[in-house]
Amino acid sequence: MLTGQRVRLRPIERADLPKYVVWLNDPEVIRGLSMYIPLSQSQEEKWLEGIEQGPPAERPLAIEIRAPEGWLHVGGIGFHSVNWRDRNAEVGLFIGEKHFWNQGYGSDALRLMLRYGFDGLNLHRIYLQVYENNLRAVHSYEKVGFVHEGRQREARFFRGKYLDVLWMSILRSEWADVEV
Ligand SMILES: CC(C)(COP(=O)(O)OP(=O)(O)OC[C@H]1O[C@@H](n2cnc3c(N)ncnc32)[C@H](O)[C@@H]1OP(=O)(O)O)[C@@H](O)C(=O)NCCC(=O)NCCS
């Protein structure tokens, strides 16, 4: 468990899956993600079984926020493609509860993930991909310290047109372990 003042990250449980099915079938949530095919509960169950067999560092975590009634599960975050020789990994995240967007929770979750990646897993570089029209996400990543490093032109097809995919990264030497 990675715990901050307002956000904490914990392993995903089977009981969380119905929420993922709702969030990952919501067009507004997935417009920034790579998924586009409708997802079922049984597919999510297979996904969880798969990740439990996979590399421990790539197991996604649930994002929970501190609410008056206790910790509330609002989204997910995880590393992919961890490369132990070059010590880098890709990170991805989403807040599925849309009314909690723009309140700093995504940025705080990402800051906790950077601490886990750099201090816990001893990574050297953490990178991500974001679609050019996802301005909220780009702004959040810039706030957290990611820098722009490249652009894949027209690499994403979305609602009848092609979008550029931006690549951003942060090195351990650039990372400031701010209080979260
Ligand atoms: C992207 C996401 C994780 C960001 O989390 P969040 O909690 O909403 O983001 P934060 O509040 O931490 O930061 C967003 C920042 O962008 C700003 N912002 C919002 N809309 C914006 C826009 N259209 N243009 C520029 N900045 C914008 C916010 O004001 C905020 O900045 P501020 O704190 O300086 O005011 C979340 O919105 C989300 O899950 N979206 C859907 C899934 C997704 O796109 N995931 C990312 C895939 S790469």
The ligand as an SDF file (V2000), in Angstrom:
LIG
                    3D

 48 50  0  0  0  0  0  0  0  0999 V2000
   -6.0540   12.2930  -17.0590 C   0  0  0  0  0  0  0  0  0  0  0  0
   -6.4440   12.1120  -15.6050 C   0  0  0  0  0  0  0  0  0  0  0  0
   -5.7610   10.8820  -15.0280 C   0  0  0  0  0  0  0  0  0  0  0  0
   -5.9910   13.3640  -14.8260 C   0  0  0  0  0  0  0  0  0  0  0  0
   -6.4080   13.2430  -13.4890 O   0  0  0  0  0  0  0  0  0  0  0  0
   -7.1420   14.4940  -12.7910 P   0  0  0  0  0  0  0  0  0  0  0  0
   -7.2600   14.1620  -11.3520 O   0  0  0  0  0  0  0  0  0  0  0  0
   -8.3700   14.8280  -13.5520 O   0  0  0  0  0  0  0  0  0  0  0  0
   -6.0330   15.6390  -13.0480 O   0  0  0  0  0  0  0  0  0  0  0  0
   -5.4870   16.7660  -12.0640 P   0  0  0  0  0  0  0  0  0  0  0  0
   -6.6290   17.4790  -11.4200 O   0  0  0  0  0  0  0  0  0  0  0  0
   -4.4480   16.1790  -11.1940 O   0  0  0  0  0  0  0  0  0  0  0  0
   -4.7550   17.7180  -13.1210 O   0  0  0  0  0  0  0  0  0  0  0  0
   -5.4360   18.1880  -14.2620 C   0  0  0  0  0  0  0  0  0  0  0  0
   -4.9380   19.5770  -14.6150 C   0  0  0  0  0  0  0  0  0  0  0  0
   -5.3260   19.8680  -15.9570 O   0  0  0  0  0  0  0  0  0  0  0  0
   -6.0540   21.0730  -15.9940 C   0  0  0  0  0  0  0  0  0  0  0  0
   -6.9730   20.9910  -17.1090 N   0  0  0  0  0  0  0  0  0  0  0  0
   -8.2220   20.4870  -17.1420 C   0  0  0  0  0  0  0  0  0  0  0  0
   -8.7320   20.5850  -18.3750 N   0  0  0  0  0  0  0  0  0  0  0  0
   -7.7820   21.1830  -19.1470 C   0  0  0  0  0  0  0  0  0  0  0  0
   -7.7130   21.5760  -20.5070 C   0  0  0  0  0  0  0  0  0  0  0  0
   -8.7340   21.3710  -21.3410 N   0  0  0  0  0  0  0  0  0  0  0  0
   -6.5670   22.1470  -20.9480 N   0  0  0  0  0  0  0  0  0  0  0  0
   -5.5110   22.3530  -20.1240 C   0  0  0  0  0  0  0  0  0  0  0  0
   -5.5240   22.0030  -18.8050 N   0  0  0  0  0  0  0  0  0  0  0  0
   -6.6480   21.4310  -18.3300 C   0  0  0  0  0  0  0  0  0  0  0  0
   -6.7010   21.1590  -14.6210 C   0  0  0  0  0  0  0  0  0  0  0  0
   -7.0860   22.4910  -14.3210 O   0  0  0  0  0  0  0  0  0  0  0  0
   -5.5490   20.6640  -13.7500 C   0  0  0  0  0  0  0  0  0  0  0  0
   -4.5440   21.6400  -13.5990 O   0  0  0  0  0  0  0  0  0  0  0  0
   -4.3690   22.5700  -12.2970 P   0  0  0  0  0  0  0  0  0  0  0  0
   -4.2250   21.6420  -11.1330 O   0  0  0  0  0  0  0  0  0  0  0  0
   -3.1290   23.3610  -12.5800 O   0  0  0  0  0  0  0  0  0  0  0  0
   -5.6290   23.4030  -12.2070 O   0  0  0  0  0  0  0  0  0  0  0  0
   -8.0060   11.9800  -15.4750 C   0  0  0  0  0  0  0  0  0  0  0  0
   -8.6270   13.1710  -15.8680 O   0  0  0  0  0  0  0  0  0  0  0  0
   -8.5560   10.8030  -16.2450 C   0  0  0  0  0  0  0  0  0  0  0  0
   -8.5030    9.7010  -15.7650 O   0  0  0  0  0  0  0  0  0  0  0  0
   -9.1040   11.0030  -17.4650 N   0  0  0  0  0  0  0  0  0  0  0  0
   -9.7150    9.9220  -18.2460 C   0  0  0  0  0  0  0  0  0  0  0  0
   -8.7330    8.7860  -18.6160 C   0  0  0  0  0  0  0  0  0  0  0  0
   -7.4540    9.3410  -19.2320 C   0  0  0  0  0  0  0  0  0  0  0  0
   -7.4780   10.1550  -20.1220 O   0  0  0  0  0  0  0  0  0  0  0  0
   -6.3150    8.8450  -18.7060 N   0  0  0  0  0  0  0  0  0  0  0  0
   -4.9950    9.2930  -19.1650 C   0  0  0  0  0  0  0  0  0  0  0  0
   -4.5380    8.5300  -20.3240 C   0  0  0  0  0  0  0  0  0  0  0  0
   -2.9790    9.1210  -20.9550 S   0  0  0  0  0  0  0  0  0  0  0  0
  1  2  1  0
  2  3  1  0
  2  4  1  0
  2 36  1  0
  4  5  1  0
  5  6  1  0
  6  7  2  0
  6  8  1  0
  6  9  1  0
  9 10  1  0
 10 11  2  0
 10 12  1  0
 10 13  1  0
 13 14  1  0
 14 15  1  0
 15 16  1  0
 15 30  1  0
 16 17  1  0
 17 18  1  0
 17 28  1  0
 18 19  1  0
 18 27  1  0
 19 20  2  0
 20 21  1  0
 21 22  1  0
 21 27  2  0
 22 23  1  0
 22 24  2  0
 24 25  1  0
 25 26  2  0
 26 27  1  0
 28 29  1  0
 28 30  1  0
 30 31  1  0
 31 32  1  0
 32 33  2  0
 32 34  1  0
 32 35  1  0
 36 37  1  0
 36 38  1  0
 38 39  2  0
 38 40  1  0
 40 41  1  0
 41 42  1  0
 42 43  1  0
 43 44  2  0
 43 45  1  0
 45 46  1  0
 46 47  1  0
 47 48  1  0
M  END
$$$$
